[in-house]
């Protein structure tokens, strides 16, 4: 992970575009993180969990129906 100020990011965007291919870039302003840029092909956390969490057959539709009947 690479942290960079917003002003430095603007000045050297070509450098950080290259860096983003390999690692996450956090852009800060006044020391506060304002943006996080990750490589496009990086796997999302949801994708990482597929296959780890067993499929119990619970679907979005079932969750909606249960929520509406629990009122």
Secondary structure, DSSP 8 states (H G I E B T S, - for coil): -EEEEHHHHHHTHHHHHHHHTTS-EEEEETTEEEEEE--TTS--HHHHHBTTB------HHHHHHHHHHT-
